[in-house]
Amino acid sequence: MNQVDASQAELKIKGIEIKAPAQARMILLRFAAYMMQQTGMTFRALSHGGTCRGVTWKPFAKQYTRKTDGVTVPAWGGVAKLRGQGVVQGRKQPSGQWVTQTSNLMRDTGIMAAAAGSSWRFENQNHRIIMSTEGPAKKYAPRQQALRPFLFFHLPNDLTRFKQIADEVIHR
């Protein structure tokens, strides 16, 4: 995997010389569309935890383990209460909704998935592309990136796709 930090990811590209700003714009727009597709696929594939595109997301953490009977209460609850009737409720998500067994990781409001990779910069002189999360998710994206990486380039696949796009645009 290439450089990944809390706020941005960078893809270093060598051997491609883009001379016209219109070419750079077209390549970047097409590559951004490809990366949004890949990011969306990552969010879908890892909605309940697992590994995809070289990263692993942990599933929802358990709420707690009761000392009295040793029962572990999952994030969505559903375990019989010790006192009273009914079951323990799930944890609340930032939106105020309860976590359920069908809840998706980092998709509570959809802001994170929508903002992932929404800001792109191409530096031809330094041979690199930089993507970062901006906008509504900016304040909590770094923490989520550390827990469950979503803003990254999967090498060599993404670099190969970038080169294919650049070749198509340049040699049109």
C-alpha positions as CSV (number, residue, x, y, z in Angstrom):
1,M,0.0,0.0,0.0
2,N,1.2,3.5,-0.7
3,Q,1.4,6.4,1.8
4,V,-1.7,6.6,3.9
5,D,-2.2,9.1,6.7
6,A,-5.1,10.6,8.5
7,S,-5.9,13.3,6.0
8,Q,-4.8,12.3,2.5
9,A,-3.4,9.7,0.3
10,E,-0.8,10.3,-2.4
11,L,-0.1,8.3,-5.6
12,K,3.3,8.8,-7.2
13,I,3.3,8.4,-10.9
14,K,6.4,8.3,-13.1
15,G,6.8,7.9,-16.8
16,I,3.7,9.9,-17.8
17,E,4.2,13.4,-19.0
18,I,1.0,15.3,-19.3
19,K,1.6,18.5,-21.3
20,A,-1.9,20.1,-21.8
21,P,-4.0,21.2,-18.8
22,A,-7.1,19.9,-20.7
23,Q,-5.5,16.4,-20.8
24,A,-4.6,16.5,-17.1
25,R,-8.2,17.6,-16.2
26,M,-9.7,14.8,-18.3
27,I,-7.4,12.2,-16.8
28,L,-8.0,13.3,-13.3
29,L,-11.8,13.4,-13.8
30,R,-11.8,9.9,-15.2
31,F,-9.5,8.6,-12.5
32,A,-11.5,10.3,-9.8
33,A,-14.7,8.5,-11.1
34,Y,-12.8,5.2,-11.0
35,M,-11.6,5.9,-7.4
36,M,-15.1,6.8,-6.3
37,Q,-16.3,3.5,-7.7
38,Q,-13.5,1.7,-5.9
39,T,-14.2,3.5,-2.6
40,G,-17.9,2.8,-2.9
41,M,-17.1,-0.9,-3.5
42,T,-14.9,-0.9,-0.4
43,F,-17.6,0.6,1.8
44,R,-20.1,-2.0,0.5
45,A,-17.7,-5.0,0.8
46,L,-16.7,-4.0,4.4
47,S,-20.1,-2.9,5.6
48,H,-19.9,-5.5,8.5
49,G,-16.1,-5.7,8.7
50,G,-13.5,-7.8,6.9
51,T,-10.8,-7.3,4.3
52,C,-11.0,-5.8,0.8
53,R,-8.5,-4.0,-1.4
54,G,-5.7,-4.7,1.1
55,V,-7.3,-3.1,4.2
56,T,-9.1,-4.6,7.1
57,W,-12.1,-3.1,9.0
58,K,-13.0,-4.3,12.4
59,P,-16.7,-5.1,12.9
60,F,-18.8,-3.1,15.4
61,A,-17.2,-3.5,18.8
62,K,-19.2,-5.2,21.6
63,Q,-20.9,-2.9,24.1
64,Y,-19.7,-4.7,27.2
65,T,-19.4,-8.0,29.1
66,R,-21.6,-8.4,32.1
67,K,-19.6,-9.4,35.2
68,T,-22.6,-11.1,36.8
69,D,-23.2,-13.7,34.2
70,G,-20.3,-13.2,31.7
71,V,-22.7,-12.5,28.8
72,T,-21.2,-10.2,26.1
73,V,-23.7,-7.7,24.8
74,P,-23.1,-7.0,21.0
75,A,-23.3,-3.4,19.6
76,W,-26.9,-4.0,18.5
77,G,-28.0,-5.3,21.9
78,G,-30.7,-8.0,21.8
79,V,-29.6,-9.8,25.0
80,A,-32.1,-10.3,27.8
81,K,-31.9,-7.8,30.6
82,L,-30.9,-9.0,34.0
83,R,-33.5,-6.8,35.7
84,G,-36.9,-6.2,34.3
85,Q,-38.2,-7.5,31.1
86,G,-37.1,-7.1,27.5
87,V,-33.7,-6.9,25.9
88,V,-30.8,-4.5,26.1
89,Q,-30.9,-1.9,23.3
90,G,-28.1,-1.4,20.9
91,R,-25.6,1.5,21.0
92,K,-26.6,4.8,19.5
93,Q,-24.9,6.0,16.3
94,P,-23.9,9.7,15.8
95,S,-27.2,10.3,13.9
96,G,-29.2,9.2,17.0
97,Q,-30.3,5.9,15.3
98,W,-29.8,2.6,17.2
99,V,-27.2,0.2,15.9
100,T,-29.0,-2.9,14.5
101,Q,-27.6,-6.2,13.2
102,T,-28.0,-4.8,9.7
103,S,-26.3,-1.5,10.4
104,N,-23.3,-0.7,8.1
105,L,-20.0,0.5,9.4
106,M,-19.3,4.2,8.7
107,R,-22.6,4.5,6.8
108,D,-24.8,6.0,9.6
109,T,-25.4,9.2,7.8
110,G,-23.7,8.5,4.4
111,I,-21.5,11.6,4.7
112,M,-18.3,9.7,5.1
113,A,-18.8,7.5,2.0
114,A,-20.0,10.5,0.0
115,A,-17.0,12.6,1.0
116,A,-14.4,9.9,0.5
117,G,-12.0,11.1,-2.2
118,S,-14.1,14.1,-3.1
119,S,-11.1,16.5,-3.3
120,W,-8.4,15.8,-5.9
121,R,-5.2,17.6,-6.8
122,F,-2.8,16.6,-9.6
123,E,0.8,17.8,-9.4
124,N,2.4,17.1,-12.8
125,Q,5.8,18.6,-11.8
126,N,6.0,16.3,-8.8
127,H,4.4,13.3,-10.5
128,R,1.8,12.7,-8.0
129,I,-2.0,12.7,-7.3
130,I,-3.3,13.7,-3.9
131,M,-6.8,12.9,-2.6
132,S,-8.2,14.1,0.6
133,T,-11.5,14.3,2.4
134,E,-12.9,17.8,2.6
135,G,-16.3,19.2,3.4
136,P,-18.7,17.8,6.0
137,A,-16.6,14.8,7.0
138,K,-13.4,16.7,7.4
139,K,-13.6,17.0,11.2
140,Y,-14.0,13.2,11.9
141,A,-12.5,11.7,8.8
142,P,-8.9,11.4,10.3
143,R,-10.2,9.4,13.3
144,Q,-12.2,7.1,11.0
145,Q,-9.3,6.8,8.6
146,A,-7.1,5.5,11.5
147,L,-9.7,3.0,12.6
148,R,-10.9,1.8,9.2
149,P,-8.9,3.1,6.2
150,F,-11.1,4.2,3.3
151,L,-9.0,6.8,1.7
152,F,-6.1,5.0,0.0
153,F,-4.6,3.7,-3.2
154,H,-4.4,0.0,-3.6
155,L,-1.2,-0.7,-5.5
156,P,-0.4,-1.8,-8.1
157,N,-4.0,-2.0,-9.3
158,D,-4.9,1.7,-9.0
159,L,-1.6,2.9,-10.5
160,T,-2.2,0.5,-13.4
161,R,-5.7,1.9,-14.0
162,F,-4.3,5.4,-13.8
163,K,-1.8,4.6,-16.5
164,Q,-4.5,3.0,-18.7
165,I,-6.7,6.1,-18.4
166,A,-3.7,8.5,-19.1
167,D,-2.8,6.4,-22.1
168,E,-6.3,6.5,-23.5
169,V,-6.6,10.3,-23.0
170,I,-3.1,11.2,-24.3
171,H,-3.2,8.9,-27.4
172,R,-6.7,9.7,-28.5
